Amino acid sequence: MLQTDVEDTSSSSPKQEVEQQEQGNQNGRVGIRQRLKHFTFAWFLSTMSTGGLAIALAETPHQFNGLYYIGLALFFFNIVLFLTLCTCMLTRGILYPAHFKRSFLHPQESFFVGSFWLSISVIIGGIQTYGITYGPGYRWLIDAVYVLYWIYAACSLLNSVGQYWVLMQWSVVRPIPYLTSIFLAGYSAMLTGTIASLIAGTQPPDRAVLVIVSGCAYQGFGWCISLVSIVVFIRNLIGNGPPPPQLRPGMFIPVGACAYTVVALIGQANAIPEYGYFAKHPSAAETLRVVALFVGIFVWLFAFWIFSIAFLCNITVVGKMTFSLTWWALIFPNVGFMLSTEMIGKELESKGILWVASVMTVLLVMMWLVSVVGCARAVWTGGIVREGRDEDKGR
């Protein structure tokens, strides 16, 4: 069994460290070193959402001059933010190795490991969107994205298998509690299918077929995991009621499981080339496009139903919600909801649906700004990244 009770390495003894921490808390001051101890994987929800919003700005139906460059700036900002978070997490692992190791064994934080991989997925999606789809599309960049796709596909699958297995085998909490963050491990593999739908159309035909077939498999894998989790999610809500107010934004996470499936199916179908199997069966591509659209519409209303429940549960406690990092879940899942709406609108050539997607983009921007301000304020006032305030509390 993995050892989970090892003293943190530092220059002071554990007793001195506790005394210093208590004194700092009493004076309202906590050092950066101590705060980094509580820098959890949930922070990567912010890069998931920021990178997702950058893609949403590029894909929103109604554009204006300069919107592309705003999205591009947000894309580069997200890369800087991601590298900063990785640096903080690495520092935490070096300063507090035992505490860091326990983060993989405690469900309250461990489920958020998936957000690290999801942050990488939106960066790859951003490279495709701003560097190829709406950018210069250099050959070397197309090749690079193809390589990144397969690396991410392998890592996301290993993460989805390994993360659930580690908790089943070594979780320090029994029974493992149901948290909405349980979706994220499967989500990380499912987004492989979404990336496939973004990049397949700009790859050479032989590569495109491989990307589409693998992307379909990954999307099905992630969707099946998510569907099982959605059943437990609804059952838990009916049996126990909504979670505490500050955690209710996490209720939007299942929306993305449905919405990104719509995006992947329609996007992959539209990228099918006349090559290999599809050259031998010319009608297959057109048939799959029709099927993908109607399956997407079929799933979209289910996503709207989950969105409505999450929205009502959140709107009733607006004045009671203190900031937590789950607030970032207001954005990333709903980016998928906007993209799925936009894709259905394009396929049906419906101006009304496309306007709905554009309004959704505006609301996403507003929620991102709210989350940025709330997050900065919570860090400044000690509401998060502090003893007993984060996903590592109780350890």
Secondary structure, DSSP 8 states (H G I E B T S, - for coil): ----------SS-HHHHHHHHHHHHHHT---HHHHHTT--GGGHHHHHHHHHHHHHHHH-SS--TTHHHHHHHHHHHHHHHHHHHHHHHHHHHHH-HHHHHHTTTSHHHHTTHHHHHHHHHHHHHHHHIIIIISS---HHHHHHHHHHHHHHHHHHHHHHHHHHHHHHHH-SSSS----GGGHHHHHHHHHHHHHHHHHGGGS-HHHHHHHHHHHHHHHHHHHHHHHHHHHHHHHHHHHH-S--GGGGGGGGHHHHHHHHHHHHHHHHHHT--SSTHHHHSHHHHHHHHHHHHHHHHHHHHHHHHHHHHHHHHHHTTGGG----GGGGGGTHHHHHHHHHHHHHHHHHT-HHHHHHHHHHHHHHHHHHHHHHHHHHHHHHHTSSSSTTSSTTTT-
